[in-house]
């Protein structure tokens, strides 16, 4: 890490964590008010559902298309300018939605938000730049904890501001992004040395070209499949959790919100405090498998839980799922060169975006088939059981796909032509 001494490296890591926190908070702040604002502009609840589905698809599509481009741009021009421009763009997105007079303005805002939120690829690449390979699991755990903290705080702040005005949370989100930009402008050093940068090429920057990198090494391909399945299973919560909790346990919106906040706190503890310690004892590969297996057990327990209290109890083994994501990221970063970290994270984000489009449709359909009179699927928890099977499959692929172990991870990228 030639550009950063120990003091500057600590400042850089602190900035990335603060930026991640502010970015997720800004996204979370608008969650409680976006759907009501869409309904207000649409004029009916029926059309609001259609528009909301369209907005989710637009956001995910922009993530899929733009994540590799932004990742490759950071490999070419450095991480700092890309992070700062993305944060500024996200602030502009929230201002646009704050003043939006129509649904088409909101649609444009969601597209801009999908593009600028792709800066998360650069955030992960920056963290890879400033931490040695043996410390990356802990570093990514801290990043995951920052995301979780933002997810806890954002909706709570947004809900309070939404009582004042449906537009107020958007202005607050824009202000948070402005603070992150100014903080980064004055604090953030560059992490990628000029001699380690890679020329920009569309064959690598388009999403399908970027994913060629994931096929460049057998273990990288297996880890990419694990990453996809992890994202896929996780969307069971965004797709059906609120409906499932209300239908099966009779939980109110306040109870559901409290449980989501509790989930965020557990993620913070798991990724911020425990990942590094578990990795030191078991290594990245075993820690990843442990996390995926406990996640599968937790999801299956949630689907089978006959009471709300047992569902809450199942959240604790399920929280060990948080061990998987940082270790997957760490294992993958060891299998590409420093000049390809941005491209790798762009490809990963595209994989997650594909899961983000397909998974809610799948779990939504499974849930629909499991409720109502004489449902084709007679068990209401079927969606959670399917998600548990997906994670179990991910654990098997991860175990087999990294069979050569971690010692050979830094492998053969050195000879590849850039």
C-alpha distance (Angstrom), angle and dihedral (degrees) to the residues before:
residue distance angle dihedral
X1 . . .
X2 3.78 . .
X3 3.77 98.4 .
X4 3.77 97.1 54.7
X5 3.77 131.3 58.8
X6 3.79 120.8 -159.9
X7 3.83 94.5 -88.3
X8 3.80 94.3 46.2
X9 3.79 91.0 45.1
X10 3.81 90.9 55.8
X11 3.82 89.8 48.9
X12 3.80 90.5 49.0
X13 3.82 93.0 50.3
X14 3.82 89.9 47.5
X15 3.80 90.0 52.1
X16 3.79 93.3 49.6
X17 3.81 90.8 49.9
X18 3.83 92.3 47.9
X19 3.80 91.1 46.5
X20 3.81 91.6 49.8
X21 3.80 90.1 48.9
X22 3.82 93.3 49.0
X23 3.80 93.5 44.2
X24 3.81 94.1 51.6
X25 3.80 91.2 42.8
X26 3.80 89.6 52.9
X27 3.81 90.6 50.9
X28 3.81 92.5 44.1
X29 3.78 94.5 48.2
X30 3.80 92.1 67.2
X31 3.84 95.9 47.5
X32 3.83 95.9 89.1
X33 3.82 93.9 48.7
X34 3.81 107.3 32.5
X35 3.82 95.6 80.7
X36 3.85 93.6 46.0
X37 3.82 90.0 48.4
X38 3.81 90.3 50.2
X39 3.81 89.5 49.8
X40 3.79 90.6 48.7
X41 3.82 92.4 51.9
X42 3.81 94.1 39.9
X43 3.78 93.2 51.2
X44 3.81 95.4 -139.4
X45 3.78 139.4 54.4
X46 3.81 92.1 -127.5
X47 3.79 94.8 58.3
X48 3.79 91.0 39.4
X49 3.81 88.9 64.4
X50 3.79 91.4 51.9
X51 3.81 92.5 48.3
X52 3.78 92.9 46.0
X53 3.80 90.3 53.5
X54 3.80 89.4 49.0
X55 3.81 91.4 51.3
X56 3.81 92.0 51.2
X57 3.80 90.4 50.9
X58 3.82 93.1 46.8
X59 3.80 91.8 50.4
X60 3.81 92.9 48.9
X61 3.82 91.9 44.8
X62 3.81 91.7 53.4
X63 3.80 89.5 48.7
X64 3.80 90.3 51.7
X65 3.80 94.0 48.8
X66 3.80 100.4 38.6
X67 3.81 106.4 35.6
X68 3.83 93.8 78.9
X69 3.81 91.1 45.2
X70 3.79 92.8 52.1
X71 3.80 91.5 43.7
X72 3.82 91.5 51.1
X73 3.81 91.7 46.1
X74 3.79 88.7 55.3
X75 3.82 89.2 51.1
X76 3.81 88.3 53.2
X77 3.81 105.0 38.6
X78 3.81 101.9 21.2
X79 3.79 132.7 -99.0
X80 3.81 99.6 -89.4
X81 3.84 100.8 66.6
X82 3.80 92.6 42.4
X83 3.82 93.4 50.2
X84 3.81 92.5 47.4
X85 3.82 94.6 46.7
X86 3.80 91.1 47.5
X87 3.81 92.8 51.0
X88 3.82 90.4 48.2
X89 3.81 89.7 49.0
X90 3.79 91.3 51.3
X91 3.82 89.6 52.6
X92 3.82 89.0 52.2
X93 3.81 89.5 49.6
X94 3.80 92.6 56.2
X95 3.80 92.1 46.9
X96 3.81 88.8 51.7
X97 3.80 91.4 52.3
X98 3.81 92.2 43.9
X99 3.80 91.0 60.7
X100 3.83 97.7 32.0
X101 3.82 109.6 138.5
X102 3.83 94.2 -172.5
X103 3.76 144.0 24.4
X104 3.80 91.5 -102.8
X105 3.80 89.5 61.3
X106 3.79 89.1 51.4
X107 3.81 89.6 49.2
X108 3.80 89.9 53.4
X109 3.81 88.5 48.8
X110 3.80 92.2 52.0
X111 3.80 90.6 50.5
X112 3.81 91.3 49.4
X113 3.81 88.9 46.7
X114 3.79 91.4 52.9
X115 3.79 90.5 52.0
X116 3.79 96.7 46.5
X117 3.81 94.4 41.6
X118 3.79 86.0 61.4
X119 3.82 84.5 80.8
X120 3.81 85.4 89.1
X121 3.81 85.2 82.2
X122 3.81 89.1 61.4
X123 3.79 91.0 45.5
X124 3.80 91.0 58.7
X125 3.82 91.6 43.4
X126 3.83 90.3 51.1
X127 3.79 90.5 52.2
X128 3.81 89.5 51.8
X129 3.82 89.3 51.6
X130 3.79 95.7 54.1
X131 3.80 101.2 39.9
X132 3.82 128.5 64.1
X133 3.84 115.5 -118.3
X134 3.80 94.1 -104.9
X135 3.83 91.5 57.3
X136 3.80 99.2 44.4
X137 3.79 97.7 94.2
X138 3.81 90.0 57.8
X139 3.83 91.1 43.5
X140 3.79 92.4 51.2
X141 3.79 88.3 45.6
X142 3.81 89.5 57.2
X143 3.80 88.9 48.3
X144 3.80 90.3 51.1
X145 3.81 89.6 49.3
X146 3.81 89.8 52.8
X147 3.81 89.5 51.5
X148 3.81 90.2 49.7
X149 3.79 92.6 48.8
X150 3.79 90.0 51.7
X151 3.78 90.4 48.7
X152 3.81 90.6 52.8
X153 3.80 96.8 45.7
X154 3.80 99.5 37.2
X155 3.82 100.8 63.6
X156 3.81 91.5 41.6
X157 3.82 91.3 54.4
X158 3.79 91.8 41.4
X159 3.78 92.4 51.2
X160 3.81 91.4 51.9
X161 3.81 93.4 46.9
X162 3.79 90.5 44.9
X163 3.79 88.5 65.2
X164 3.81 86.8 63.9
X165 3.80 98.0 43.8
X166 3.80 138.5 -24.8
X167 3.81 87.8 -125.9
X168 3.81 97.7 48.8
X169 3.85 96.0 80.8
X170 3.81 90.7 55.6
X171 3.80 91.2 55.2
X172 3.81 89.9 47.3
X173 3.81 90.6 50.7
X174 3.81 90.8 50.2
X175 3.81 89.9 50.4
X176 3.82 91.6 51.7
X177 3.79 90.3 51.9
X178 3.81 89.4 49.2
X179 3.79 90.1 53.4
X180 3.82 90.7 49.3
X181 3.82 90.4 50.6
X182 3.80 94.1 50.9
X183 3.78 92.0 44.6
X184 3.79 91.1 51.1
X185 3.79 94.2 43.8
X186 3.80 91.8 58.4
X187 3.83 100.3 32.1
X188 3.79 111.6 27.5
X189 3.85 117.0 97.3
X190 3.79 122.8 -162.9
X191 3.80 114.1 -96.6
X192 3.82 103.8 -169.1
X193 3.80 116.0 73.8
X194 3.85 115.3 -134.9
X195 3.79 92.6 -119.1
X196 3.82 90.4 57.3
X197 3.79 96.0 52.8
X198 3.78 123.7 109.6
X199 3.80 128.0 -138.1
X200 3.79 113.4 -105.9
X201 3.82 114.0 -108.0
X202 3.80 128.3 174.8
X203 3.80 91.2 -141.5
X204 3.81 87.3 67.8
X205 3.81 98.3 31.5
X206 3.81 98.6 57.7
X207 3.82 112.3 86.3
X208 3.79 95.2 -113.0
X209 3.80 92.7 45.2
X210 3.79 91.3 47.5
X211 3.78 90.8 53.1
X212 3.80 89.7 58.4
X213 3.79 84.0 77.4
X214 3.80 88.1 62.5
X215 3.82 88.5 59.0
X216 3.80 93.9 49.1
X217 3.80 93.6 92.1
X218 3.84 128.7 27.1
X219 3.79 94.3 -129.4
X220 3.82 91.3 47.6
X221 3.81 89.4 54.3
X222 3.80 91.0 51.5
X223 3.79 92.6 48.1
X224 3.82 90.4 49.0
X225 3.82 88.7 54.9
X226 3.83 89.9 49.7
X227 3.81 89.5 49.4
X228 3.82 91.1 52.0
X229 3.80 92.9 49.4
X230 3.81 91.4 47.3
X231 3.81 91.8 53.3
X232 3.81 90.1 43.3
X233 3.81 93.9 53.7
X234 3.81 93.2 44.1
X235 3.80 92.5 60.7
X236 3.80 90.4 68.9
X237 3.81 84.7 85.9
X238 3.80 96.2 52.2
X239 3.80 92.2 41.6
X240 3.82 105.1 46.4
X241 3.81 112.8 -5.0
X242 3.81 97.4 99.3
X243 3.82 92.5 44.9
X244 3.81 92.7 44.0
X245 3.81 94.1 48.5
X246 3.78 92.4 49.8
X247 3.81 95.3 44.9
X248 3.81 99.2 43.2
X249 3.80 103.3 30.9
X250 3.80 103.0 20.1
X251 3.81 92.8 -124.6
X252 3.79 119.7 171.4
X253 3.80 125.5 -131.2
X254 3.82 89.6 -101.4
X255 3.82 91.5 53.5
X256 3.80 91.5 48.0
X257 3.81 91.2 48.8
X258 3.80 91.1 50.0
X259 3.79 90.7 50.7
X260 3.82 91.2 50.1
X261 3.79 89.4 51.7
X262 3.81 89.1 49.9
X263 3.81 89.1 51.7
X264 3.79 89.5 53.3
X265 3.79 91.6 50.7
X266 3.81 91.5 50.9
X267 3.82 89.6 50.0
X268 3.80 90.1 51.4
X269 3.79 91.5 52.4
X270 3.79 93.6 45.1
X271 3.79 98.4 46.0
X272 3.78 99.0 31.2
X273 3.81 100.1 44.1
X274 3.79 112.5 15.0
X275 3.82 108.1 37.6
X276 3.79 95.7 73.8
X277 3.81 93.3 47.2
X278 3.80 94.5 47.3
X279 3.81 92.4 46.9
X280 3.82 91.0 52.1
X281 3.77 89.6 56.0
X282 3.81 102.8 37.8
X283 3.82 106.4 16.8
X284 3.80 128.3 -122.0
X285 3.79 97.3 -74.3
X286 3.80 97.1 52.1
X287 3.80 92.1 40.8
X288 3.81 90.3 54.1
X289 3.82 90.8 51.2
X290 3.82 92.3 47.0
X291 3.80 90.9 51.4
X292 3.81 94.0 49.0
X293 3.82 93.1 46.7
X294 3.81 94.1 50.0
X295 3.80 89.4 45.2
X296 3.79 89.4 55.4
X297 3.82 91.2 47.9
X298 3.81 90.8 49.2
X299 3.81 94.1 49.0
X300 3.80 92.3 47.8
X301 3.81 89.8 49.5
X302 3.82 90.2 50.6
X303 3.78 91.2 52.2
X304 3.81 92.6 48.2
X305 3.84 97.6 40.7
X306 3.84 108.6 119.0
X307 3.81 93.5 -165.3
X308 3.78 136.3 40.9
X309 3.80 92.6 -117.8
X310 3.80 91.6 56.8
X311 3.80 89.0 48.9
X312 3.82 89.0 54.4
X313 3.81 90.0 47.9
X314 3.81 89.4 53.6
X315 3.80 89.3 59.0
X316 3.80 90.8 73.5
X317 3.81 98.8 62.2
X318 3.79 87.7 36.9
X319 3.83 90.1 57.1
X320 3.83 88.6 67.5
X321 3.80 83.9 72.4
X322 3.82 83.2 82.7
X323 3.82 88.7 75.0
X324 3.81 90.9 68.6
X325 3.81 105.8 61.4
X326 3.84 99.3 54.5
X327 3.81 92.0 45.7
X328 3.81 93.3 48.1
X329 3.80 88.9 51.7
X330 3.79 91.6 47.5
X331 3.80 93.4 49.5
X332 3.80 91.6 49.1
X333 3.81 95.9 48.5
X334 3.80 89.8 56.2
X335 3.78 91.0 60.3
X336 3.82 98.8 59.4
X337 3.80 133.7 54.6
X338 3.81 124.7 -100.4
X339 3.80 90.9 -105.0
X340 3.84 90.6 57.3
X341 3.81 99.9 50.8
X342 3.81 93.3 99.4
X343 3.80 91.9 47.6
X344 3.81 89.8 48.9
X345 3.80 93.2 52.0
X346 3.81 90.8 45.9
X347 3.79 90.1 53.3
X348 3.81 90.5 47.0
X349 3.79 91.4 51.3
X350 3.81 90.5 50.0
X351 3.80 89.1 52.4
X352 3.80 89.1 51.0
X353 3.82 90.5 48.3
X354 3.81 91.8 54.1
X355 3.80 88.5 52.0
X356 3.81 88.8 46.6
X357 3.81 91.0 58.1
X358 3.82 98.8 40.9
X359 3.81 102.3 35.9
X360 3.85 100.4 59.5
X361 3.81 89.2 49.3
X362 3.80 91.0 50.4
X363 3.81 97.5 45.7
X364 3.80 91.8 40.1
X365 3.80 89.3 55.5
X366 3.81 92.8 46.4
X367 3.80 90.6 50.4
X368 3.82 92.1 47.7
X369 3.81 89.6 52.5
X370 3.82 91.2 51.1
X371 3.83 100.5 53.8
X372 3.76 136.1 61.6
X373 3.81 129.8 44.5
X374 3.83 113.5 -29.1
X375 3.81 95.7 -8.3
X376 3.83 118.4 -162.0
X377 3.81 87.8 -124.8
X378 3.82 104.4 49.6
X379 3.82 96.4 -160.6
X380 3.80 119.0 76.3
X381 3.80 93.2 -154.5
X382 3.80 93.0 59.7
X383 3.81 93.7 113.6
X384 3.81 92.0 57.6
X385 3.81 91.6 46.3
X386 3.82 89.6 52.2
X387 3.81 89.8 50.1
X388 3.82 89.3 50.9
X389 3.82 90.2 53.8
X390 3.80 90.1 49.8
X391 3.82 91.1 54.0
X392 3.81 91.8 45.7
X393 3.81 88.3 54.1
X394 3.81 89.1 49.1
X395 3.82 90.0 53.3
X396 3.81 91.4 52.0
X397 3.82 93.4 47.6
X398 3.80 91.1 45.7
X399 3.78 92.3 50.6
X400 3.79 94.8 47.0
X401 3.81 96.7 35.2
X402 3.81 93.7 57.2
X403 3.79 95.2 41.0
X404 3.81 92.3 132.2
X405 3.82 88.1 68.5
X406 3.77 132.1 -134.4
X407 3.76 97.5 -70.2
X408 3.80 92.0 75.3
X409 3.77 94.1 45.0
X410 3.75 101.0 107.4
X411 3.71 86.8 58.2
X412 3.71 130.6 138.6
X413 3.79 108.5 -14.8
X414 3.80 92.4 102.3
X415 3.76 92.5 75.9
X416 3.79 96.5 49.7
X417 3.77 118.5 110.3
X418 3.75 116.2 -114.9
